Each structure stands twice: as C-alpha cells, then as structure tokens.
Amino acid sequence: MAAPYPIGTPGRPWTADDVVQWRSVQKPVRSYTDDVLSVVEELRGPYEVIRYGRVGDHPLVALRSRDWRIDLPCALVTGGVHGYETSGVLGALRFAGECAGTPGVNLLVAPCVSPWAYERVQRWNADAVDPNRSFRTTRPAPEAAALTALVDGLDARVLVHVDLHETTDSDEQEFRPALAARDGVEFVPGHIPDGFYLVADAANPQLEFQQAVLDAVADVTHIAPADAAGKIIGSPVVAPGVIAYAFSQLGLCAGVTGAPFTTTTEVYPDSPRTSPQECTRAQVTAARAAIGFALAHA
C-alpha cells in the first residue's frame, strides 16, 4: 500500500492549516520572469502584449495579433494552466514566435495561465486549487477568472481553442496522491499512457478535427495507445488517441470560449521514446494543425 500523503489526516479533507502547510513547502525553482515574460517581450512587433490581470506578484500576459481585425475569427492557444506542464508553456511561446501573421485569423496566445505554479512546478495554484477545474464555475480560481474575462472581452468570435497540457509520471507520484489527500479520499493508483493523446469535448467532440491534429503530431512523436480496457487515464477511447471530457461541466480551460473547435493536448515527456524538445514541437504542431483545420472547415 502507498504511504499516506505527508500533509493532512487520512480520510479527512484538508483544513486551512493543511493548505498553509502545503504552500510552505512549495519553493520556486525557476523564473516566470526569465522564462516567459522575457520571451513575451521579444515578441512585441507582430503582437500586442496584453496584461490581462495579476495573481500575487505575477502579471498575467497574453499575445494578441497586432493586425487584429474584428471581421476575422480568433484562434486561442493556452499553455501553463497547470504550471508544471512545461511543454505547454514553451509550446505556446514557440507557436507565437513561429506563427505570427497566420493569414485569415486573429491569434491570441496566453502562454502561462498559472505563473505561481509554473515557478514551483506545481499543478495547483497557491490555494491548492486546480485552475483547470474552475473555469466558469461559481468560485473560479483567480487564474481562471482572469482568462475568462479576457475571452469575454474579445471583439471577434473564437473559432478554435487549443489548450496545451502534459501527462507526466509525477501525476501518479505526487499530484493524484495530493488530490486524494486534499479531498480526504483514498488514493487509487492509475496508469500513465505512453505517448501523445487528445481530450475532446464530450458535448462537441469533432472527431475529424481531432484526427487531423493527431495525424500531424504523429510525424513528430508517437500517439498513445489505449490500455487493455480500451481506456486512456481511465477514460474510454472514443477514437484512436482521443478521449472525451465534459469541458463545461468540469470547469476545464478548453471549454472557456464555447468555440466550435476545441481540444486539449497531452504529451508524455517522461517517455523513453521522446524528449522535451520533441514534446514542445508536438505542441506547436498540434496548434498549427488545429487552426489549419478549423479555418478550412469554418
């Protein structure tokens, strides 16, 4: 049996004191200013840099096409909703650098939605809340509330939204055990899939769209197979390499816009068959393919 999580009392949800204890051991190990804000500043020119909020000491920034036109649709790319998922942040920044001026679309890139968590390589924010379960909920995390306000203030319709994520070994080693401890429930070990996969919106899965993204990514990195039960991370596979979640019901970032084309990417950087650089490239490729398909089928 797994050892009890070191914070909290088994079988009881965390108290405010438990959250304070958890936060006290989360130390910065990398710099949002150096890794994200400095790159964002380098991208001024083809983009406007939008400061759309602030969480603690961290300004929240997005890149918006400088030649924005209200008669064109918008493509939203988000990364770092879970701060520890590094290729999501790096992929969003690299996508912005490589794809500025994409014809026929306004680009909006929010490369690091959760800066506090990025610096601490954490899944949750400073309040032990998962931002990716609080979009358009009654009590959103501040990171989710700020991005929601940015999206709601757009003067162009969002056609496609690609939310860049990772599934890592640390999900089973740290983050799911912490979640079980926080909520006072038993931790039941799961299985980490080896490869890239997508999460579609159960209410609007757009499987042809998902397949186009996977076809492009397959030239960069391997696609995760289903397990023996036909599932990926415990969810039934609805098409090869695709599972589906109820985006709005679960408060997921990928449901924040209500766009007709939405997907959440998941790469597996701990695989012996890939590398961090390959994972970042897969994220860029996924965003490119998603936007290209959406524009062709709008």
N, C-alpha and C positions, 0 to 999 in steps of 0.2 A: 504494500500500500504506500501511496505517496505520503511524504511527511507533511504535517499541517503547514499552511502558509504562515510565515513568521509574524504577521500582523493580524490582530483581531482574535476573536474567540470562535472556535469551530461551531458551526450551526447557528451563529448569530450575525445579522448584518452589522457592518461597521458602524461605529459611533463617530461623532465629530472628532473625538480624540484619536480614534484609529486613523482617520483621514489625515490629521495633522502629523501623526507618527509616520504614515506612509510618505507624505510630502517631504518630511525632513530628511529622508534617505535618497531622494531624487536629486542628484547633483548634475550640474551642466558638464557635459563632456565635449561639446562642440558649439560653434558660434553661429547663430542665426544671422548676425550682422555680417560676418565674413562670408558665409556660405550662400546666403540668399540675398540680403539687401545689397551687397556689393555687386552681385551679378545683375540684379534688377536695375541698378543704376547704369550699368554698362549697356542696357537695352533701351535706354532713352534714345529717342530718334525715331525708330519705327513705331514706338509705343508711347502713350502717356502712362506715367506711373501714378496710380490711384492709391491713396491711403484711405482705406475704407473702414478703419476702426483701429482700436488699440486694445490689447489684452495684457494687463500688467505693464511691464517695461517694453513690450514688443509692439511696434506698429504693424498693422496688417496691410499688406500691399498686393495690388493686382496690376497686371499689364493690360492695357486696352489699346487696340489699334488706333494709331494717330489719325488715320484717314477714315475714321468711323462714319458710317452712313446709315441713317435710320431706315432707308429702303432696302437694306441688306439684312439677312439673318445673322444671328450671333452664334458662334461656337465657343463653348465654355470648357476649359481644361482646368481641373483642380488637382492639386497634389498636397501631401502632408496633412490630410485630415487626421490621420494617425501619424504623429510626428516621427515615430521610429522607422517608418517605411521609406527608406532613403531614396530608392529609385523613383518613387513618386514625385518627390521634390526635385531631384536632379533631372528627371524626365520632363517635368513641366517647364523647367528653366531652359533645357536644351530645345524642347519643342518651340518655345517662344523665340529663341535665337535663330532657329533654322527655318521657321515657317512664317516669319513676319511678311506681310504683304500677300498672303494667300488670296487669290482672286475670288470674288463673289461672296465673301463672308467677312464679318467683323470678328476679330479674335479677342477673347477675354481670358486671361490666364491668371489664376490665383495659385501661385506655386507652393505656398506653405501656409495652410489654413491654421495650423496649430504650432506656433513658434516655441512656446514653452516646452511642449512635448518633443519637438524636433531637437532642441538643445540637450534634453535628458534621455533621448532615445526611448521615449515612453509612448504608450498607446493612449493614455488618458490625459486630460488637462490637469491643472493644478488642484482641482477639486475632486479628483478621482472620478471624473465623468468622461464617458466616451463621447466625443463630439459627433461621431458618426452614428449615434443613436438618438440624436436630439434635434435634428433639422425639422422645422415646422411642428414642433411639439409645444406643449403649454409652458415648459420650463427649459428652453434651449440653452445649451452651453453658450457662453459669450462668443466663442469662435464661430459657432453655427449661426447665432443671431446676426453677427456682423456680415457673414457671407450672404445670408438670406436677404438682408436689407440691400446689399449691393445688387443682387439679382433683381429684386423687386423694383429698383430704381432705374433699370435699363430702359432705353427708349427704342430698342429693337428686340424682336422676338428671338428667343433662344431655340435654335433648330436642333442642336446636338450638344450633349454634355458627356465628357469623358472624365471619370474620376479615377485617379491613378493610385493603386494600392499594391501591397505585398502580402504574401502569406509566408511566415518565417518559422524556423524551429522554436524561436522564443515565444511564439503563440502558445505552444504546449508546455514550455519550460517555465514561463513566467506569467504571461498575460491572462491565459484562461484560468490558471490556479488563483491568480489575484482576483479575477472576476468572481469566481466561486466564493472566495473568502469574503470579498466585499459584500456579496449578496446573501451570505450565510447559508449557502447550499453546498452539497457535496460536489467535488471536482470529479468529473468523469473524463478520463483521457480520450483524446480523439486521434485522428490520423492527418498528417500533413501531406498533401499531394505534391508530387514531384513534377513541376512544370507550370506553365502559364495557363490561366483559365479566366473566364469572364463571368460576371454576375449580371444577369439581365433583370429587368423589372417584371415581376410576375404579372402585373396588370397590363403590360405592353412589351412583350419580350423581343419583338422584332428579330426573329432568329436569322433571317437573311442578312441583316445588318451585323449581327454578332459573328456570323460565319465569315463575312468579308473581313472583319477585323482579325479573326483567328488565322485566316488564310495568309494575310500579310505578315502577321507575327511569326508564323511557322517558318518563314525564311530567316528569322533572326534567332529564335530559341524554340525549345521543344514545348509541345502542348501537353498539359496534364491529363493522364488517363483517369477514367473512373476507377473506383476501388471494386472489390469483388461483389459488393452490394449494389453497384451501379450508381454510386454517390461520389461527390467531392465535398470535403469538410462536412459530411453528414447530411448533405442536401442532394436530392435526386438530380441526376444529369438530365436536362431537357433537350440537349443536343450535344454532340461531342465537344467537350471543353467548355460547356456552358451550364451553369446552374441559375436559378431564379430566386430572388427575394422580393418581398413586398416593400418596395422602396419607401412609399409614403407612410405606410403603417409602422414601419420600423424606424422612421426618422432618419433615413440614410441621405447622405450628401447627394448621391446621384438622383434623388427624387426632388431636389430643391427647386428645379426650374419648371417641371412639367413638360419638358421638351419631348418631341415625338421620337427622337433617337437618343437613347441613354445607355451607358454601360459602365460598369466598374471593372477595372483591370486588376488582376492578381498575378504577380510574378513570384518565383521562389528562389531568392538569391542564395540560399544555403545548399542548393543542389550541386553535386559534383560535376554536373553536366553544363554548368553555366558559369557566369562571372558577374560581378557588379556592373561592369561596363556593358555586358550583353543585356542585362536586365534594364538598364537605363535606355539602351537602344530599343528594346522591345516596347517600352512605354511610349517613346516618341513614335515608333512605327504604328502602334495601336491608335494613337490620337490622329495621326495623319490619315490612316485608313478609315477611321470612323467619320471624320469630317468629309473626306472624299466621297464616301458612300452616301452620306446624308445630303450633300449638295447635288449628287446625281439623281437622288430619288425624292427630292423635296416636292 
